[in-house]
Amino acid sequence: MRRRDLLDLLGRGLPADTVRWDTPVASIRQTPAGVEVEGESYAFAVGADGVRSAVRPAVVGEAELRTSLLSTASWRFMAPNPGVDCWTVWSSAAGAFLLIPVDAKEVYGYASALRGGTVSADPEWLRTTFARFPDPVPQVVDAVLTEQSSLYHSPVEEVRVDRWTNGRLVLIGDAAHATAPVWAQGAALAVEDALVLAELLATHDDWSRVGPEYERRRRPRVDHVQAMTDRLSKTASMPAWIRDTILPFVGPRTYRETYGPLRSPP
């Protein structure tokens, strides 16, 4: 699902003043009655504010972000589908180029260097790095450089913290467990977090007990995705001749081992 479609679905039916855009959070603290955010009191608060969460310090204190094992930075984008019908990756010593079909007309793309290589914030890095890759990679690069509105460059940073809850304050999504987008599970895990948390809030009268139960249910699934991310990242960072020799054999098995457990409901 496209992010813009998900945002549209989440916003449907809400009163116009429910969502307050461009409202940064600088002050958040626990109170006997719940959580106080920017001077306003709430019975429960959820930090869903991404990798550089302003809420996370109130849960775990200051936590250092971890640089991904796969790459220090990446380019992500949406592009016309060149005929890809499954999760497909091309790699060399220069970098890795991943396409995942959204539908018959559009793909989600991810491109990065490997083994700690530099990923320039200049979009022309894509053309320079992947010019000698086989089709359809150069074709997709040409398309996204012609229409750059969906191009997004960012560090690839991960969040690995000991806890996601503190009283009636809970972290979900990237604020709790950001992971390199190797398996394209960031948004999926965040939505699952929200569904599980909503269920617990709806079925528990004492919301002070919701956080530990939420974390108990979500930890195994997130740990699995992070472990499989580390496994593939380490494989991708091997010398090219070793990686290219073993990936045709271990790649399909790793794919099944990663997504198999995720087919069951959270």
HELIX and SHEET records of a PDB file:
HELIX    1   1 ARG A    3  GLY A   11  1                                   9    
HELIX    2   2 PRO A   57  VAL A   60  1                                   4    
HELIX    3   3 GLU A  124  PHE A  130  1                                   7    
HELIX    4   4 VAL A  137  THR A  146  1                                  10    
HELIX    5   5 ASP A  174  HIS A  177  1                                   4    
HELIX    6   6 GLY A  186  THR A  203  1                                  18    
HELIX    7   7 TRP A  207  ARG A  209  5                                   3    
HELIX    8   8 VAL A  210  ALA A  236  1                                  27    
HELIX    9   9 ALA A  240  TYR A  259  1                                  20    
HELIX   10  10 PRO A  261  ARG A  263  5                                   3    
SHEET    1   A 3 ILE A  28  THR A  31  0                                        
SHEET    2   A 3 GLY A  34  VAL A  37 -1                                        
SHEET    3   A 3 GLU A  40  TYR A  42 -1                                        
SHEET    1   B 3 ALA A  45  GLY A  47  0                                        
SHEET    2   B 3 LEU A 169  LEU A 171  1                                        
SHEET    3   B 3 THR A 165  ASN A 166 -1                                        
SHEET    1   C 2 ARG A  66  THR A  67  0                                        
SHEET    2   C 2 GLU A 157  GLU A 158 -1                                        
SHEET    1   D 5 THR A  88  SER A  91  0                                        
SHEET    2   D 5 ALA A  96  PRO A 101 -1                                        
SHEET    3   D 5 GLU A 106  SER A 112 -1                                        
SHEET    4   D 5 ALA A  73  PRO A  80 -1                                        
SHEET    5   D 5 TYR A 152  PRO A 155 -1                                        
END                                                                             
